[in-house]
Amino acid sequence: MNVKQANKFGFSINRSRLIDYDTSDRKVREYVTLREPSFKLCFACGGCTATCTAGQHTSFNLRRLNTYIRRGEIEPLREEVTRCMLCGKCLLVCPRGVNTRNVVAMAAEAIRKLERNEL
Amino acid sequence: MKGTQKHVIIAGGGVAGMEAAGALAEMGYRVTLVEKGQDPGGHLLQWHALFPDSRPAEEVKSYLRKRIGNHNITVITGTAVEKIKHHPGGTVTVNLSGSKEEKADAVIVATGFDLFDARRKEEYGYGIYDNVITAPELETMFNGGRVTKADGSVPSRIGMIHCVGSRDEKVNNNHCSKVCCVTAVKQAIELRKMMPACEVFCFYMDMRMYGPYYEELYRESQEVHNVNFIRGKVSEASVNINNRLVIKVEDTLAGRPLKMELDIMVLMVGMEMAEAGTKLAVASGFRLGINRFLEAGDHHYGNNLSGVSGVFYAGTCTAPMNITDTISHARAAVAETVRYLDGR
């Protein structure tokens, strides 16, 4: 039985929810880390997200975005990087001194390059 | 004869200084305990009950008062130690405020810590909004037996804000003050016991329950007292039209921003190197670590050594620590001091 038949049968094939760390794409992480090393300092306190204007109205979440980059979760990143308005309020809050705005900018740049096969 | 005539000056009359003074006096040394405040006792003086067992702070205060009651101890208050210098031949001179100079055979530095000035985290509104208080101010309320808002009314929701002035590059403190997490849990339990109708929330980044019975206390706070925990660093506080505090935080475990109204916000202020201790260190040429506390000669087996012959460190002038560790550290400083004096 192939996948199409299985779907008709009443079952569906879900994509695995697993974060497969062995096959994940590290290129974006490497790109961001190299250009904005303070990225490594995030300890996931969520101060950025608490203060984020975009995050009050959309699902944008900078703390989660950082984790996506670290784990090589490229798919959710594509959407996420477009939501930031680069206002920089998060910069004022971050207790680890991460240059948060540049993290988003570099992640967006990495995604663009990835799409053009330049990464 | 065990150095009956030898004289040790102790800079700082807090927990470490008092314990060290008592231990040395007991062994027959002559001790001068110099305290800059009006009374010995340090920060413990304003505390009501201690973690992890809610023991009345008065019991430890009274133990320490007895400790310095020994006839070998002279207590000088209202006086700061401004400079310490070791001279060839072994004498150590100590400059006291008021330009007095004292001679000793050894000196123990126990200048302790300063509490973080919460006004430096302006976004939390301490000193701006009425109902933003610090953890020691809550202890003062516990001492008075009543916790109320500034207008005298009874609070129905209180938030404990962890890591105020600790683990925060924005205020130049990357270190963890260690004791604030368990203090928040202790105070949350006391609030719940005192006012069962009042909700209590702890806003934390990590719960650092490092000491014996701390984790158990954390568990008890959930199991018995229904204290709530939200993982996220509060980014700012404001006041709404009903004059209630409103905080913004990310509930990082839900992955969404959260706002909450509070009647009282308790800031768990951390520890910093004491200003008086810093001045003393600069004048005397003592090394400061990257956390700006005094850097001991060796972090593993020379934790009381200053690097200057005849000068030893005790207590929170070297790093944040709880009372138990402070007392142990002071006793270790005494052991190092006695070894030094006996070997001369």
HADDOCK unambig.tbl for C-alpha pairs under 7 A between the chains (distance, minus, plus):
assign (segid A and resid 45 and name CA) (segid B and resid 205 and name CA) 5.50 0.50 0.50
assign (segid A and resid 45 and name CA) (segid B and resid 232 and name CA) 5.09 0.50 0.50
assign (segid A and resid 45 and name CA) (segid B and resid 233 and name CA) 5.27 0.50 0.50
assign (segid A and resid 46 and name CA) (segid B and resid 232 and name CA) 5.47 0.50 0.50
assign (segid A and resid 46 and name CA) (segid B and resid 233 and name CA) 6.01 0.50 0.50
assign (segid A and resid 46 and name CA) (segid B and resid 250 and name CA) 5.19 0.50 0.50
assign (segid A and resid 46 and name CA) (segid B and resid 252 and name CA) 5.92 0.50 0.50
assign (segid A and resid 47 and name CA) (segid B and resid 232 and name CA) 6.85 0.50 0.50
assign (segid A and resid 47 and name CA) (segid B and resid 233 and name CA) 5.15 0.50 0.50
assign (segid A and resid 47 and name CA) (segid B and resid 234 and name CA) 6.19 0.50 0.50
assign (segid A and resid 47 and name CA) (segid B and resid 235 and name CA) 5.15 0.50 0.50
assign (segid A and resid 47 and name CA) (segid B and resid 249 and name CA) 6.43 0.50 0.50
assign (segid A and resid 47 and name CA) (segid B and resid 250 and name CA) 6.47 0.50 0.50
assign (segid A and resid 49 and name CA) (segid B and resid 250 and name CA) 5.83 0.50 0.50
assign (segid A and resid 49 and name CA) (segid B and resid 257 and name CA) 6.32 0.50 0.50
assign (segid A and resid 50 and name CA) (segid B and resid 235 and name CA) 6.00 0.50 0.50
assign (segid A and resid 50 and name CA) (segid B and resid 248 and name CA) 5.61 0.50 0.50
assign (segid A and resid 50 and name CA) (segid B and resid 249 and name CA) 4.44 0.50 0.50
assign (segid A and resid 50 and name CA) (segid B and resid 250 and name CA) 4.52 0.50 0.50
assign (segid A and resid 50 and name CA) (segid B and resid 257 and name CA) 5.14 0.50 0.50
assign (segid A and resid 51 and name CA) (segid B and resid 235 and name CA) 5.98 0.50 0.50
assign (segid A and resid 51 and name CA) (segid B and resid 248 and name CA) 6.89 0.50 0.50
assign (segid A and resid 56 and name CA) (segid B and resid 257 and name CA) 6.83 0.50 0.50
assign (segid A and resid 93 and name CA) (segid B and resid 235 and name CA) 6.34 0.50 0.50
assign (segid A and resid 95 and name CA) (segid B and resid 167 and name CA) 6.85 0.50 0.50
assign (segid A and resid 95 and name CA) (segid B and resid 168 and name CA) 4.31 0.50 0.50
assign (segid A and resid 95 and name CA) (segid B and resid 169 and name CA) 5.08 0.50 0.50
assign (segid A and resid 95 and name CA) (segid B and resid 170 and name CA) 5.76 0.50 0.50
assign (segid A and resid 96 and name CA) (segid B and resid 168 and name CA) 6.23 0.50 0.50
assign (segid A and resid 96 and name CA) (segid B and resid 169 and name CA) 5.41 0.50 0.50
assign (segid A and resid 97 and name CA) (segid B and resid 169 and name CA) 5.97 0.50 0.50
assign (segid A and resid 97 and name CA) (segid B and resid 170 and name CA) 6.99 0.50 0.50
